[in-house]
Amino acid sequence: DSYDFPVVPVEVKSNEELVAALQNGGNYVIPEGESLTMPDVTTTVELSKPLKLNVEGTMNLTGVGNADSPNAADRIKNLKLLNVASYVELTGNGTIEANGGDFLFHVTKTGTLNIDGVDIVYNCTEGAANKAAINTGVNPTTVKNNTITTNCTAVRQNNSGKLIMENTTINVNLPSDGSNLWDAIFSRGNVDLTNVKINSKARGLDITASMGNPFDGILKDCEFYAEADRVLFVESAWTEGSKLTIDGGKYSCKNTTGTEYPKGNNQGSPYSIR
């Protein structure tokens, strides 16, 4: 409500027009049938101006990084493909496909990300933890009416903001090294999930309170399935006052043998909900 956009979106039909749209902000549409590709992403693409993008076609981008850069953020293992530093709204029936880097969308303290209908297919760089298709900021993040398919965490919420998801399916696959110690959704803030389906070769949902910030979680009519050692993990030991409400749904976990953990880690036995 704080931004003025042109009423009629501008059609984006070339790779050059796509780059300009992301840089300049405004109201755009990738028409159905169009498949546009960002040039290889060597450094983070800054979304620093208010943007509305209706994706009816396909948007492709691949992070290659700059291995010779002295700046770690520019190198492939720490690359954020799209840095959301302003208001960004993605709508449509199309798909965003991306490869490489640690995050597809990294939302800063000044950024807001809303996704409605756009499917996401993201294969991050293998070999390190804390990777995600969406890394949220302090403002509420909304994701609905879509499918997210990834080989790492779908949504990682590191701040005390709010994650709102509705009518979304999350498919988590294993990387080639077979590691499976991440969650489909990892949250340190408030979550409001309605009709969210998780099909995970790894873990399901992990909600952990931030230091001194109790969370309020709502799971309504969700269906979570995980093939690793847990489908739902709730931890509020850092602070008092956290609350989780489960209203309907189905939660199931395939693993019955557990995973070996170092001594001192209290996660040594398998469980579906803890």
Summary of the structure (lengths in Angstrom):
residues: 274
radius of gyration: 18.6
end to end distance: 39.9
largest distance: 59.9
contacts: 949
relative contact order: 0.09
helix: 6%
strand: 49%
